[in-house]
Amino acid sequence: MKNHPPAERCAPSASALATAAVATVVAACTVLIAPPALAQEGPQAIATQAGAGNRAHIAQINAGAEVSALIVQNGANNLVGDPVIQTGGILQTDSDVQVAEVRQTGKANQAALSQLGGWRALFYLEQGGNDNLSTVRQDSAGYSVTRVAQRGERNRVDGDSIGSGAHGFDAVQSGADNRIAVVDRYSGYGGPYIDQNGASNLVRDYAANAFYAYVDIAQLGERNQVASSHEASFSTSALVSQVGADNLVTLTSAAVVSDGFITQVGDRNVATTGQHGADHRFNLTQAGNGNRGNIVQR
């Protein structure tokens, strides 16, 4: 993943952005990068479970200005809420600061989180083992951040955000057959930073109606795929790096201003891009054998 300084990494490069608009985006990004602090005041809930078949649920509903929750589970078939129907194993609503953390070790772990409203919503997830599944929903916050770390095989993360001023999603996965899906709608500024190390990894990213939408993905391994679509936004940016064989990238954007960068190193790589709007830039670099690239700008 490209290691930008905070302002460079987050500000759109398009010359069409006005000075005031750039300042707004950079300010939002600085907030996201700053290390968030756990709630020091207000309700705090902690649940620790060891063994098999654990279940945990914490609800903090309009419980104070600052709330925090922590669930730790060690064992097999652990469950924090129900990711399938997206009921919050941790549910936090209408507090100015909402902080939640889930740590799970073992196999077949599942976690679900919902954070609604408030000024600042922060979620941290760490899972170690196989067949992990997590869903995260963060809506209508001043700004929201999700940070995910998973180790193992057949891991899946689904993130969804609607109507946040700024939304960040950072994920690191190591292992095989990993899946990440991120949906971001009606945010002023937002997008995912994702690192995957292993085989048969997949990232799906969708953003719509944002002032500035971005995606930054690095994949190392074979048979990796990235599919990213940005629609009805003012400015979009995409950065994808893949190292390995049989990689596939598909990027599409519909925005006034958009730029994109794809780097693929290996054999039988395929990259397809489509940009629709007024001001486009794209750079595709492929190194290896049997590569195919297609860039369409309208």
N, C-alpha and C positions, 0 to 999 in steps of 0.2 A: 504494500500500500504506500502511496506517495506520502512522504512526510513533510507536509507543508507547515510553515508557521501558522498560528491561528488565523491571522487576518488574511493571509494569502490563500490558505486552504479553503476558507469559507466564502470569501467575496467573489461574486461573479466576475469573470474576466471581460465581459462584453462592454465595449466602449459605449454602447447605447444607454447604459444605466446612468441616470443622473447622480450627481455627487451626493445628494441627500439620500437617495435610495440606497446607494452603496453603504453609507454610514449606518443606515438602519439594519442592513443585512449583517454587517460586520459586528455591530453591537449584539445582535441576536446570537451570532456564533460564539462570541466571547463568553456569553452567559452559559452556553452549552458546554464549552470546554472546561470552564472553571470547575474544580473538584467540588461536588455538592456535599454539604454537611448533613449528617443525620439530625433529626429533630431533637433539640435540646430541651424543649418544654412541651407540655401537653401529654396526651395519652401515649403510652408505649406498650406494645404487646409482643411477647416472645413465646413461641411454642417449639419445644424440642422433643423429637420422637426417635426411638431406636428400635429396630425390628422389622417385621414384615407386615404388609397390609396396613400401613399407617394412613390416617386421614386427618387433615387439619383445615380449619377455616377460621379466619379472623375478619370481622367487620368493624370498621370505624366510620360511622356515618354522622357527618356534621359534629364531630366529637371535640373540636377545638381548633385553634389556629394552626397548630403543628401536631401531626400524628406520625407515628412510625410503627412498623410491624416487621417481625423477623420469624421465619419458620425454618427449622433445621430438621431434616429427616435423614436417617442412615439405615439402609436396608433395601428390601425389594418391594416392588409394587406400591410405591409411595404415591400419595395423591394429595395435591393441594388444590381444592376445587375440582371442577370438571372442565377440562379444555375442549371437549367435544361440543358442549352447548355453551361454553364460555361464561360459566358462572364463576365469579371471583372467589378463589380460595382465599385470596386477600381482596377485600373490597374497601376502598377508601373514597369518600365523597365529601366535597364542599368544605375542605380545609385549605387554608392558604398554602401550607407546606405538607405534602404527602410523600412519605418515604417508605418503601417496602423492599424486603430482601428475602429470597428463598435460596436455600442451599440443600441440595439432595445428592446423596451418593448411593449407588446400587444400580439395579436394572429396572426397566419398565417404570421410570419415574414420570409423573405428570404434574404440571403446575399451571394455574390460571390466575391472572391478576386483572383487576379493573380499578382504574383511578379516574374519577370523574370530577370535573370542575377544579377550582382552586387556582393558585398562582403558579406553584411549582410542584410537579409530579415526577418522582424519581423511583426507578425500579431496577434492582440488581438480581440477576439469576445466575446461579452456578450449579451445573449438573455434571456428575461424573458417572459414567456407565453407559449401557446400551439401551436402545429403544426409548429414548427420552422424548417427551412431548411437552411443549409449553405454548401458551397463548397469552398475549398481553394486549390490553385495551387501555388507551390513554386519550381521553376526550376533553375538549373545552378547557384546557389549561393555558395559563400565560406562557409557560414553556414546560416541556416534558422530555425526559430522557429515559431510555431503556438500555441497559448494558447486560449482555449475555455471554457466558463462557460455558461451553460444553465440550466434554471429552468422551469419545466413544463412537459407537456405530449406530446408524439409523436414527440419528437425532433430527428433530423437527422443531422449528420456532415459527410462530405466526404473530406478527405485530400489526396493530391497527390503531390509527389515530385520526380523529376528526376535529377540526376547529381549534387547534392549538396555535398560539402565536408563533412558537418555534418548537420543532420536534426533532430529537436526535435518536438514532437507533444504532448502537454499536454491538457487533456480534463477532465472536471468535469461536470457531469450531475446528476440532481436530479429530480425524477418523474418517470412516467411509459411509457413503449413502446418506449424507447430511442434506437437509432441506431448510431453506429460510424463505419466508414470504413476508413482505412488508407492504402495507397499504397506508398511504398518507393523503388525506383529502382536506382541502380548505385550511391549510396551514400557511402562515406567512412565510416561513422558512423551514425546510426540513429535508431529511433523507437519511439513508443508511451508510455506515462504514462497516464493511464486512471482510473478514479474513477467514478463508477455509483452507485446510491442509488435509488432503486425502483424495480418495477416488470417488467418482460418481456423485459429485456435489452439485447442488442446484440452488440458484438464487432467483427469486421472482420479486420484482419491485414495481409498484404502481403508485404514481402520484398524480393528483388532479387539482386544479384551481388553487395553485400556490403562487405566491409572489416569486419565490426562488426555490426550485426543487433540484436536488443533486443525488447522485449515487456514486459510491467509491468502493470498488470490489477488487480483492486480490484472491486468486485461487492457485493452489499448487497441487498438481496431481493429474490424473487421467480422467477423460470422459466428463469434464466439468461443463456446466451450462449456466448462462446468465441470460435472463429475459427481463428487460426494463422498459417501461412505457410511462412517459410523462405527457399529460394532456392539459390543455386550457390553462397554461401557466404563463407568467410574464418572462421568466428566465429559467433555463435548465442547464445542468452540467452533468456529464457522465465520464467516469474514469474507470476503466476495467483493465486488469492485468491478469493474464493466464500463462502459466508455465506447465507444459505437459503435452500429451497427445490427445487427439480427438476432442478438442475443445470447441464450444459453440457459444457465440454471443449474438443476441438480437437486441438492438436499441432503437426505440422510436421516440420522437418528441414532437409536440405541437406547442410552440411557444413563440413569442415575439423575438427572443434572443436565445440561442442554444449553442453549446459547444460540447464536443465529445472527443475522447481519446481511448483507443483500444490498442493494447500491446499483447501479442500472442507469440509464444516461443514454443516450438514443437512441430509435430507432423499432423497433417490432416485437420488443420484448424479452419473454422468457418466463422466469418463475421459479416453481419448484415445490419445496416443502419438506415434510418429514414428520418429526415428532419423537415418540418413544415413550419413556416413562419417568415419573418422578415430578415433576420440576421443570423447566419449559420457559420460555424467553423467545425471541421472534423479532421482528425488525424488517425490513420490506421497504420500500424506497423506489424508485420508478420515475418517471422524467421523460422524456416523449416521447410519441409517438403509437403506437397499436395495441399497447399493453402488456397482458400478462396475468400475474396472480399467483395462486398457490394455496398456502395454509398449512394444514397438518393437524397437530393436536396430540392425542395420546391418552395 
